[in-house]
Protein backbone atom coordinates (compact mmCIF):
# COMPACT_ATOMS: atom_id res chain seq x y z
CA UNK A 1 0.00 0.00 0.00
CA UNK A 2 1.31 3.42 -0.98
CA UNK A 3 2.03 5.65 2.01
CA UNK A 4 2.10 8.86 0.03
CA UNK A 5 0.12 10.08 -2.97
CA UNK A 6 1.87 10.57 -6.30
CA UNK A 7 0.59 11.31 -9.77
CA UNK A 8 0.98 7.66 -10.72
CA UNK A 9 -0.57 6.03 -7.64
CA UNK A 10 -3.21 8.64 -6.74
CA UNK A 11 -6.21 6.34 -7.20
CA UNK A 12 -4.72 3.51 -5.16
CA UNK A 13 -3.55 5.90 -2.44
CA UNK A 14 -7.06 7.28 -1.89
CA UNK A 15 -8.88 3.95 -2.16
CA UNK A 16 -6.52 2.41 0.39
CA UNK A 17 -7.90 4.81 3.02
CA UNK A 18 -11.44 3.38 2.80
CA UNK A 19 -12.18 1.52 6.02
CA UNK A 20 -14.31 -1.52 5.19
CA UNK A 21 -15.26 -1.92 8.85
CA UNK A 22 -17.03 1.46 8.81
CA UNK A 23 -18.11 1.63 5.16
CA UNK A 24 -21.09 -0.16 3.64
CA UNK A 25 -20.44 -2.25 0.51
CA UNK A 26 -22.67 0.04 -1.56
CA UNK A 27 -20.93 3.22 -0.41
CA UNK A 28 -17.56 1.63 -1.07
CA UNK A 29 -18.63 0.75 -4.60
CA UNK A 30 -19.84 4.29 -5.25
CA UNK A 31 -16.75 5.98 -3.81
CA UNK A 32 -14.39 3.58 -5.58
CA UNK A 33 -15.95 4.43 -8.93
CA UNK A 34 -16.10 8.15 -8.10
CA UNK A 35 -12.45 8.39 -7.06
CA UNK A 36 -11.31 6.29 -10.03
CA UNK A 37 -13.18 8.30 -12.66
CA UNK A 38 -12.46 11.66 -11.02
CA UNK A 39 -8.72 11.06 -10.86
CA UNK A 40 -8.69 9.67 -14.41
CA UNK A 41 -10.54 12.80 -15.58
CA UNK A 42 -8.04 15.15 -13.90
CA UNK A 43 -5.15 13.23 -15.46
CA UNK A 44 -6.76 13.06 -18.90
CA UNK A 45 -7.34 16.82 -19.18
CA UNK A 46 -4.24 17.71 -17.12
CA UNK A 47 -6.26 20.13 -15.02
CA UNK A 48 -4.38 23.35 -14.26
CA UNK A 49 -4.34 25.00 -10.82
CA UNK A 50 -6.29 27.93 -12.26
CA UNK A 51 -8.94 25.59 -13.67
CA UNK A 52 -9.21 23.83 -10.31
CA UNK A 53 -9.75 27.24 -8.66
CA UNK A 54 -12.49 28.03 -11.19
CA UNK A 55 -14.16 24.67 -10.51
CA UNK A 56 -14.14 25.22 -6.74
CA UNK A 57 -15.59 28.71 -7.20
CA UNK A 58 -18.23 27.31 -9.55
CA UNK A 59 -19.37 24.71 -7.01
CA UNK A 60 -19.30 27.25 -4.18
CA UNK A 61 -21.50 29.68 -6.10
CA UNK A 62 -23.80 26.84 -7.11
CA UNK A 63 -24.50 26.12 -3.45
CA UNK A 64 -24.95 29.80 -2.69
CA UNK A 65 -27.48 30.13 -5.52
CA UNK A 66 -29.74 27.42 -4.10
CA UNK A 67 -32.88 28.53 -2.24
CA UNK A 68 -36.06 26.74 -1.15
CA UNK A 69 -37.53 27.75 -4.54
CA UNK A 70 -34.47 27.10 -6.70
CA UNK A 71 -32.09 24.13 -6.82
CA UNK A 72 -29.06 25.05 -8.90
CA UNK A 73 -27.38 21.66 -8.39
CA UNK A 74 -30.43 19.94 -9.92
CA UNK A 75 -30.30 22.39 -12.82
CA UNK A 76 -26.65 21.55 -13.46
CA UNK A 77 -27.45 17.84 -13.24
CA UNK A 78 -30.36 18.38 -15.64
CA UNK A 79 -28.35 20.31 -18.22
CA UNK A 80 -25.54 17.74 -18.17
CA UNK A 81 -28.01 14.93 -18.85
CA UNK A 82 -27.30 13.26 -15.52
CA UNK A 83 -30.83 13.66 -14.19
CA UNK A 84 -32.30 11.92 -17.23
CA UNK A 85 -29.71 9.15 -17.03
CA UNK A 86 -30.55 8.48 -13.37
CA UNK A 87 -34.24 8.61 -14.28
CA UNK A 88 -33.77 6.08 -17.09
CA UNK A 89 -31.83 3.66 -14.88
CA UNK A 90 -34.42 3.83 -12.12
CA UNK A 91 -37.54 3.65 -14.30
CA UNK A 92 -37.08 0.63 -16.55
CA UNK A 93 -40.70 -0.26 -17.22
CA UNK A 94 -42.90 -2.31 -19.47
CA UNK A 95 -42.89 -0.59 -22.86
CA UNK A 96 -46.68 -0.25 -22.69
CA UNK A 97 -46.44 2.12 -19.72
CA UNK A 98 -46.20 5.90 -20.08
CA UNK A 99 -42.57 6.93 -19.94
CA UNK A 100 -40.97 8.85 -17.10
CA UNK A 101 -38.98 12.05 -17.44
CA UNK A 102 -37.33 14.61 -15.16
CA UNK A 103 -39.19 16.19 -12.25
CA UNK A 104 -37.76 19.65 -12.82
CA UNK A 105 -36.93 22.20 -10.10
CA UNK A 106 -40.34 23.88 -9.72
CA UNK A 107 -42.64 21.22 -8.29
CA UNK A 108 -44.35 22.40 -5.09
CA UNK A 109 -46.10 20.01 -2.72
CA UNK A 110 -49.53 20.90 -1.38
CA UNK A 111 -51.27 22.18 -4.49
CA UNK A 112 -55.06 22.50 -4.13
CA UNK A 113 -57.22 19.45 -4.80
CA UNK A 114 -59.74 20.37 -7.47
CA UNK A 115 -62.81 18.80 -9.10
CA UNK A 116 -62.57 17.44 -12.60
CA UNK A 117 -63.05 20.15 -15.21
CA UNK A 118 -61.57 22.90 -13.02
CA UNK A 119 -59.40 25.63 -14.53
CA UNK A 120 -55.91 25.81 -12.98
CA UNK A 121 -54.94 29.03 -14.81
CA UNK A 122 -55.59 31.76 -12.26
CA UNK A 123 -54.06 34.74 -14.04
CA UNK A 124 -56.26 34.54 -17.13
CA UNK A 125 -53.30 34.69 -19.50
CA UNK A 126 -52.41 32.42 -22.38
CA UNK A 127 -54.33 30.19 -24.76
CA UNK A 128 -56.71 27.98 -22.82
CA UNK A 129 -56.36 24.23 -23.26
CA UNK A 130 -58.46 21.33 -22.06
CA UNK A 131 -56.40 18.31 -21.04
CA UNK A 132 -58.34 15.06 -20.94
CA UNK A 133 -57.83 11.34 -21.06
CA UNK A 134 -57.88 8.21 -18.97
CA UNK A 135 -55.51 6.68 -16.46
CA UNK A 136 -55.34 2.95 -17.21
CA UNK A 137 -53.28 -0.14 -16.42
CA UNK A 138 -51.15 -2.11 -18.88
CA UNK A 139 -54.25 -3.94 -20.12
CA UNK A 140 -56.20 -0.75 -20.71
CA UNK A 141 -58.41 -1.11 -17.65
CA UNK A 142 -59.34 2.15 -15.88
CA UNK A 143 -57.60 3.01 -12.62
CA UNK A 144 -59.77 4.61 -9.95
CA UNK A 145 -58.35 6.92 -7.27
CA UNK A 146 -55.34 7.91 -9.36
CA UNK A 147 -54.00 11.31 -8.28
CA UNK A 148 -52.71 13.67 -10.94
CA UNK A 149 -50.52 16.47 -9.58
CA UNK A 150 -50.31 18.94 -12.46
CA UNK A 151 -48.26 22.11 -12.96
CA UNK A 152 -46.95 24.27 -15.79
CA UNK A 153 -45.46 27.65 -16.59
CA UNK A 154 -47.65 30.61 -17.45
CA UNK A 155 -48.04 32.27 -20.84
CA UNK A 156 -44.83 34.24 -20.26
CA UNK A 157 -42.75 31.15 -19.49
CA UNK A 158 -42.51 31.51 -15.71
CA UNK A 159 -43.71 29.27 -12.88
CA UNK A 160 -45.61 30.89 -10.03
CA UNK A 161 -42.75 30.35 -7.56
CA UNK A 162 -40.46 32.34 -9.86
CA UNK A 163 -42.74 35.36 -9.63
CA UNK A 164 -44.09 35.63 -6.07
CA UNK A 165 -46.35 38.64 -5.81
CA UNK A 166 -46.74 38.75 -9.58
CA UNK A 167 -48.53 35.49 -10.26
CA UNK A 168 -51.32 34.20 -7.99
CA UNK A 169 -50.23 31.45 -5.62
CA UNK A 170 -50.89 28.02 -7.14
CA UNK A 171 -51.23 29.49 -10.62
CA UNK A 172 -51.31 26.64 -13.15
CA UNK A 173 -51.21 24.00 -10.41
CA UNK A 174 -53.76 21.51 -9.16
CA UNK A 175 -54.42 17.95 -8.03
CA UNK A 176 -57.16 15.81 -9.57
CA UNK A 177 -58.37 12.34 -8.54
CA UNK A 178 -59.95 9.90 -10.98
CA UNK A 179 -63.24 8.12 -10.45
CA UNK A 180 -64.15 4.52 -11.39
CA UNK A 181 -63.81 5.26 -15.11
CA UNK A 182 -60.20 6.47 -14.72
CA UNK A 183 -61.02 9.65 -16.63
CA UNK A 184 -59.39 13.00 -15.96
CA UNK A 185 -60.24 16.42 -17.32
CA UNK A 186 -58.98 19.90 -16.47
CA UNK A 187 -58.40 23.25 -18.14
CA UNK A 188 -55.04 24.98 -18.16
CA UNK A 189 -53.10 26.76 -20.86
CA UNK A 190 -51.24 25.53 -23.89
CA UNK A 191 -47.74 25.68 -22.40
CA UNK A 192 -44.95 27.74 -23.94
CA UNK A 193 -41.23 27.11 -24.24
CA UNK A 194 -39.00 28.93 -21.78
CA UNK A 195 -35.34 29.24 -20.80
CA UNK A 196 -34.02 27.58 -17.68
CA UNK A 197 -32.55 30.16 -15.26
CA UNK A 198 -29.33 31.50 -16.76
CA UNK A 199 -28.37 34.05 -14.09
CA UNK A 200 -26.30 31.53 -12.13
CA UNK A 201 -23.53 28.96 -12.60
CA UNK A 202 -25.67 26.66 -14.76
CA UNK A 203 -26.24 29.51 -17.21
CA UNK A 204 -22.52 30.24 -17.31
CA UNK A 205 -21.84 26.59 -18.11
CA UNK A 206 -24.39 26.54 -20.94
CA UNK A 207 -22.94 29.73 -22.41
CA UNK A 208 -19.44 28.30 -22.20
CA UNK A 209 -20.60 25.20 -24.08
CA UNK A 210 -22.32 27.26 -26.77
CA UNK A 211 -25.73 25.84 -25.86
CA UNK A 212 -29.15 27.49 -25.71
CA UNK A 213 -31.06 27.32 -22.38
CA UNK A 214 -34.56 26.56 -23.69
CA UNK A 215 -36.99 23.84 -22.73
CA UNK A 216 -39.72 22.93 -25.22
CA UNK A 217 -43.28 23.67 -24.12
CA UNK A 218 -44.64 21.08 -21.69
CA UNK A 219 -47.03 20.43 -18.83
CA UNK A 220 -45.83 18.44 -15.81
CA UNK A 221 -47.65 15.54 -14.16
CA UNK A 222 -46.99 13.29 -11.19
CA UNK A 223 -49.45 10.39 -11.26
CA UNK A 224 -49.86 8.00 -8.33
CA UNK A 225 -52.34 5.23 -7.60
CA UNK A 226 -52.47 2.40 -5.04
CA UNK A 227 -50.69 -0.68 -6.38
CA UNK A 228 -48.94 1.16 -9.21
CA UNK A 229 -45.54 2.72 -9.76
CA UNK A 230 -45.28 6.47 -9.37
CA UNK A 231 -45.08 8.27 -12.70
CA UNK A 232 -43.26 11.58 -13.16
CA UNK A 233 -43.76 12.79 -16.69
CA UNK A 234 -44.48 15.64 -19.12
CA UNK A 235 -46.92 16.29 -21.92
CA UNK A 236 -44.93 18.00 -24.69
CA UNK A 237 -46.07 20.25 -27.51
CA UNK A 238 -44.65 18.25 -30.40
CA UNK A 239 -44.29 21.16 -32.84
CA UNK A 240 -42.27 23.29 -30.43
CA UNK A 241 -39.07 24.65 -32.06
CA UNK A 242 -36.94 23.31 -29.19
CA UNK A 243 -38.43 19.80 -29.16
CA UNK A 244 -35.22 18.28 -30.57
CA UNK A 245 -32.79 20.26 -28.39
CA UNK A 246 -34.28 20.34 -24.88
CA UNK A 247 -31.73 21.94 -22.55
CA UNK A 248 -32.31 19.18 -19.97
CA UNK A 249 -32.67 16.24 -22.40
CA UNK A 250 -36.15 15.42 -21.07
CA UNK A 251 -38.03 14.82 -24.33
CA UNK A 252 -39.34 11.39 -25.30
CA UNK A 253 -41.26 10.90 -28.51
CA UNK A 254 -44.07 9.03 -26.77
CA UNK A 255 -44.76 12.10 -24.61
CA UNK A 256 -45.49 14.40 -27.54
CA UNK A 257 -49.24 14.99 -27.56
CA UNK A 258 -51.54 16.31 -30.26
CA UNK A 259 -52.79 19.80 -29.43
CA UNK A 260 -55.98 20.22 -31.43
CA UNK A 261 -57.47 23.69 -32.07
CA UNK A 262 -61.09 24.13 -31.02
CA UNK A 263 -63.35 26.41 -33.01
CA UNK A 264 -66.18 26.73 -30.50
CA UNK A 265 -66.49 27.55 -26.83
CA UNK A 266 -64.18 29.28 -24.39
CA UNK A 267 -61.29 26.82 -24.77
CA UNK A 268 -58.82 27.31 -27.62
CA UNK A 269 -57.13 23.91 -27.58
CA UNK A 270 -57.76 20.27 -26.70
CA UNK A 271 -54.98 17.92 -25.61
CA UNK A 272 -56.08 14.27 -25.43
CA UNK A 273 -53.51 12.16 -23.56
CA UNK A 274 -54.04 8.76 -21.94
CA UNK A 275 -51.76 7.70 -19.09
CA UNK A 276 -50.70 4.08 -18.61
CA UNK A 277 -49.33 3.05 -15.21
CA UNK A 278 -47.15 0.03 -14.52
CA UNK A 279 -47.92 -2.17 -11.50
CA UNK A 280 -45.63 -1.95 -8.49
CA UNK A 281 -44.45 -5.51 -9.10
CA UNK A 282 -43.35 -4.82 -12.68
C-alpha positions, -999 to +999 in steps of 0.1 A: +000+000+000+013+034-010+020+057+020+021+089+000+001+101-030+019+106-063+006+113-098+010+077-107-006+060-076-032+086-067-062+063-072-047+035-052-036+059-024-071+073-019-089+040-022-065+024+004-079+048+030-114+034+028-122+015+060-143-015+052-153-019+089-170+015+088-181+016+052-211-002+036-204-022+005-227+000-016-209+032-004-176+016-011-186+007-046-198+043-052-168+060-038-144+036-056-160+044-089-161+082-081-124+084-071-113+063-100-132+083-127-125+117-110-087+111-109-087+097-144-105+128-156-080+152-139-052+132-155-068+131-189-073+168-192-042+177-171-063+201-150-044+233-143-043+250-108-063+279-123-089+256-137-092+238-103-098+272-087-125+280-112-142+247-105-141+252-067-156+287-072-182+273-096-194+247-070-193+273-042-215+297-061-238+268-071-245+261-035-249+298-027-275+301-055-297+274-041-329+285-022-361+267-011-375+278-045-345+271-067-321+241-068-291+250-089-274+217-084-304+199-099-303+224-128-266+215-135-275+178-132-304+184-156-284+203-182-255+177-182-280+149-189-273+133-155-308+137-142-323+119-172-297+091-170-306+085-134-342+086-143-338+061-171-318+037-149-344+038-121-375+036-143-371+006-166-407-003-172-429-023-195-429-006-229-467-003-227-464+021-197-462+059-201-426+069-199-410+089-171-390+120-174-373+146-152-392+162-122-378+197-128-369+222-101-403+239-097-426+212-083-443+224-051-461+200-027-495+209-014-513+222-045-551+225-041-572+194-048-597+204-075-628+188-091-626+174-126-630+202-152-616+229-130-594+256-145-559+258-130-549+290-148-556+318-123-541+347-140-563+345-171-533+347-195-524+324-224-543+302-248-567+280-228-564+242-233-585+213-221-564+183-210-583+151-209-578+113-211-579+082-190-555+067-165-553+029-172-533-001-164-512-021-189-542-039-201-562-007-207-584-011-177-593+021-159-576+030-126-598+046-099-584+069-073-553+079-094-540+113-083-527+137-109-505+165-096-503+189-125-483+221-130-470+243-158-455+276-166-477+306-174-480+323-208-448+342-203-427+312-195-425+315-157-437+293-129-456+309-100-427+303-076-405+323-099-427+354-096-441+356-061-464+386-058-467+388-096-485+355-103-513+342-080-502+315-056-509+280-071-512+295-106-513+266-132-512+240-104-538+215-092-544+180-080-572+158-096-584+123-085-599+099-110-632+081-104-642+045-114-638+053-151-602+065-147-610+097-166-594+130-160-602+164-173-590+199-165-584+232-181-550+250-182-531+268-209-512+255-239-477+257-224-450+277-239-412+271-242-390+289-218-353+292-208-340+276-177-326+302-153-293+315-168-284+340-141-263+315-121-235+290-126-257+267-148-262+295-172-225+302-173-218+266-181-244+265-209-229+297-224-194+283-222-206+252-241-223+273-268-257+258-259-291+275-257-311+273-224-346+266-237-370+238-227-397+229-252-433+237-241-446+211-217-470+204-188-458+184-158-477+155-142-470+133-112-494+104-113-499+080-083-523+052-076-525+024-050-507-007-064-489+012-092-455+027-098-453+065-094-451+083-127-433+116-132-438+128-167-445+156-191-469+163-219-449+180-247-461+202-275-446+183-304-443+212-328-423+233-304-391+246-321-369+233-292-384+198-292-352+183-306-328+203-284-343+203-249-317+219-226-323+192-200-327+162-224-362+154-211-380+148-243-393+114-253-413+109-285-441+090-268-448+121-246-455+144-275-492+150-276-515+163-303-528+198-294-560+202-314-575+237-321-611+241-310-634+264-330-662+267-305-665+276-268-642+293-244-613+268-248-588+273-276-571+239-276-578+203-267-550+179-256-561+143-254-535+122-236-540+088-219-518+077-191-507+041-186-493+031-152-471+000-145-479-022-115-456-020-085-445-055-091-433-048-127 
